[in-house]
Amino acid sequence: MATTKWPFRGEWAIKHFTWFNKMDASIYERHEQWMAQYGRVYKDSDEKDNRFKIFKENVERIESFNKATNKPYKLGVNQFVDLTNKRVQSTLQTQEACLLYRGSFLQV
């Protein structure tokens, strides 16, 4: 009898075991790989849970959008995929303001 290696680890996986299905297991692994790729670390299991839910919703939205054949472009997963649209806009506006502020010093 072959032993299946369980992909979930730690307190977070135990806490949320009951609502995982095969699709969630796949997206969970994608989230883990994405976290490693972008160096994302969360402060606790609650934050990881919230960010995973956002990640999952955004990936599903991206995949649904990309299935439409009437679009001349495709969306992709990037460093912002675990953030809500509101949070991304706020982050980008803050970065833009910092660049503009720094730019004013460079033009002296």
The 8 nearest C-alpha neighbors of each residue, nearest first, counted from 0:
[[1, 2, 3, 4, 5, 6, 7, 21],
 [2, 0, 3, 4, 5, 6, 7, 21],
 [3, 1, 4, 0, 5, 6, 7, 8],
 [2, 4, 5, 1, 6, 0, 7, 24],
 [3, 5, 6, 2, 7, 1, 8, 24],
 [4, 6, 7, 3, 8, 2, 24, 12],
 [7, 5, 4, 8, 28, 24, 27, 3],
 [8, 6, 12, 5, 9, 24, 13, 27],
 [9, 7, 12, 6, 10, 11, 13, 5],
 [8, 10, 11, 12, 13, 7, 14, 44],
 [9, 11, 13, 12, 14, 8, 44, 15],
 [10, 12, 14, 44, 13, 9, 15, 8],
 [13, 11, 15, 14, 7, 10, 8, 16],
 [12, 14, 16, 10, 15, 11, 9, 8],
 [13, 15, 11, 12, 16, 10, 17, 9],
 [16, 14, 12, 13, 17, 18, 11, 19],
 [17, 15, 13, 19, 12, 18, 14, 11],
 [16, 18, 15, 19, 14, 13, 20, 12],
 [19, 17, 16, 15, 20, 23, 14, 12],
 [20, 18, 23, 16, 17, 24, 21, 15],
 [19, 21, 23, 22, 24, 18, 17, 25],
 [22, 20, 24, 23, 25, 19, 26, 27],
 [23, 21, 25, 24, 20, 26, 19, 27],
 [22, 24, 26, 20, 19, 25, 21, 27],
 [25, 23, 27, 21, 22, 26, 20, 28],
 [24, 26, 22, 28, 27, 23, 29, 21],
 [25, 27, 29, 23, 28, 24, 30, 22],
 [28, 26, 24, 30, 25, 29, 23, 31],
 [27, 29, 31, 25, 30, 26, 32, 24],
 [30, 28, 26, 32, 27, 31, 33, 25],
 [31, 29, 33, 27, 28, 32, 34, 26],
 [30, 32, 28, 34, 33, 29, 27, 35],
 [33, 31, 29, 35, 34, 30, 36, 28],
 [32, 34, 30, 36, 35, 31, 29, 37],
 [35, 33, 39, 31, 37, 32, 36, 38],
 [34, 36, 38, 32, 33, 37, 31, 39],
 [37, 35, 33, 34, 38, 32, 39, 31],
 [36, 38, 34, 39, 35, 33, 78, 77],
 [39, 37, 35, 34, 36, 40, 33, 78],
 [38, 40, 34, 37, 35, 41, 36, 33],
 [41, 39, 38, 42, 34, 47, 35, 43],
 [40, 42, 43, 47, 46, 39, 44, 50],
 [41, 43, 46, 40, 44, 47, 45, 39],
 [44, 42, 45, 46, 41, 47, 48, 11],
 [43, 45, 47, 11, 46, 48, 42, 10],
 [46, 44, 48, 47, 43, 49, 11, 42],
 [45, 47, 49, 48, 44, 43, 50, 41],
 [48, 46, 44, 50, 45, 49, 41, 51],
 [47, 49, 45, 51, 46, 50, 44, 52],
 [50, 48, 46, 52, 51, 47, 45, 53],
 [49, 51, 53, 47, 81, 52, 48, 54],
 [50, 52, 54, 48, 53, 49, 47, 55],
 [51, 53, 55, 49, 50, 54, 56, 48],
 [52, 54, 50, 56, 81, 51, 55, 57],
 [55, 53, 81, 51, 57, 52, 80, 56],
 [54, 56, 52, 58, 53, 57, 51, 59],
 [57, 55, 53, 59, 54, 58, 60, 52],
 [56, 58, 60, 54, 59, 55, 53, 61],
 [59, 57, 61, 55, 60, 56, 54, 62],
 [58, 60, 62, 56, 57, 61, 63, 55],
 [59, 61, 57, 63, 58, 62, 64, 56],
 [62, 60, 58, 64, 59, 63, 74, 57],
 [63, 61, 65, 59, 64, 60, 58, 66],
 [62, 64, 60, 66, 61, 65, 59, 67],
 [65, 63, 61, 62, 66, 67, 60, 74],
 [64, 66, 62, 67, 73, 63, 61, 74],
 [65, 67, 63, 64, 68, 62, 61, 73],
 [68, 66, 65, 64, 69, 70, 63, 62],
 [67, 69, 70, 66, 65, 71, 64, 72],
 [68, 70, 67, 71, 72, 66, 65, 64],
 [69, 71, 72, 68, 67, 73, 65, 64],
 [70, 72, 69, 73, 68, 67, 65, 74],
 [73, 71, 70, 74, 65, 69, 68, 64],
 [74, 72, 65, 75, 71, 70, 64, 61],
 [73, 75, 61, 65, 72, 76, 64, 62],
 [76, 74, 77, 73, 61, 62, 58, 65],
 [75, 77, 80, 58, 74, 78, 61, 79],
 [76, 78, 79, 80, 75, 37, 33, 81],
 [77, 79, 80, 37, 76, 81, 33, 82],
 [78, 80, 77, 82, 81, 87, 76, 83],
 [79, 81, 82, 54, 77, 78, 76, 57],
 [82, 80, 54, 50, 53, 79, 51, 83],
 [83, 81, 80, 79, 86, 87, 53, 84],
 [82, 84, 86, 85, 87, 53, 81, 80],
 [83, 85, 87, 86, 88, 82, 89, 79],
 [86, 84, 88, 83, 87, 89, 82, 90],
 [85, 87, 89, 83, 84, 88, 82, 90],
 [88, 86, 90, 84, 89, 85, 91, 82],
 [89, 87, 91, 85, 86, 90, 92, 84],
 [88, 90, 86, 92, 87, 91, 93, 85],
 [91, 89, 87, 93, 88, 92, 86, 94],
 [90, 92, 94, 88, 93, 89, 95, 87],
 [93, 91, 95, 89, 94, 90, 88, 96],
 [92, 94, 96, 90, 91, 95, 89, 97],
 [95, 93, 91, 97, 96, 92, 98, 90],
 [94, 96, 92, 98, 97, 93, 91, 99],
 [95, 97, 99, 93, 94, 98, 100, 92],
 [98, 96, 100, 94, 95, 99, 101, 93],
 [99, 97, 101, 95, 100, 96, 102, 94],
 [98, 100, 102, 96, 97, 101, 95, 103],
 [99, 101, 97, 103, 102, 98, 96, 104],
 [102, 100, 98, 103, 104, 99, 97, 105],
 [103, 101, 99, 105, 104, 100, 98, 106],
 [102, 104, 100, 106, 101, 105, 99, 107],
 [105, 103, 102, 101, 106, 107, 100, 99],
 [104, 106, 102, 103, 107, 101, 100, 99],
 [105, 107, 103, 104, 102, 101, 100, 99],
 [106, 105, 104, 103, 102, 101, 100, 99]]
